[in-house]
Amino acid sequence: MIGEKQKQLPIPLIKQLLAHADQVGLIEANCVGKNALDFVLSFHIGQWAKQDPTGYFHIVSKDKGFDPLITHLKQLKVSAARHDEFAQIPVFVDLPALPVADKITLLTERLTKHVAPTVQQHVIA
């Protein structure tokens, strides 16, 4: 999501987005106001969840204000999570490069969260 007041994107973020261009999209929201982008994002996730009810939606944001949305989506049986950064999204983790202890931790997290690796993943930054 990018808003009217956001004139620049950080280069590291652009690189992360381009590395996964087939899985990440950019939505330009020409609106201004407190939490305007949050509401636009909520709308789009609702639309995407309707189109792909078995998808898994990842919100990449340090804003913990999205956590109630994640809770609500889960109550509706929509798979979703918020991550502080792209590196925390399991589908983007470079498994071969991880140390064994980290692989075990990641596998344990995946099994306890019941995230099937074949589920369509949607990333919203």
C-alpha positions, 0 to 999 in steps of 0.5 A: 500500500502506498498513500498520497503522502508517501513520495518515496519508498526505501531502496531495501523495501523495493529490492525485497518487493522486486525479488518476489514480484510475482507474489507481491503487489502494490496498491496506490491509494489516493486518500488521506486521513488517519488510518486511511491506508489501513482501511483500504488494506482491510477492504482489499484483504476482504475482497481477496479472501472472498476470491481465494478463501483458502489463501494465506494473507501476510501483512508486512508492517510493524504497526500492531494496529493490524493485529485486531484485523488478523484476529478477526480474519482468523475468527472468520477462518481466513488464514492471515498473519502480520510480520514486521519484515519480509524475512519473517514470512516462512515462504520467503525464508531461504531454507538451505541457508539456515542453520539446523537449529533455525530450520527446526524452529521454523518447522516447529512454527509451521506445524503448530500454526497448521500452515500448509506449504501448498496454500496460495500465499498473499503478501501485503506490504 
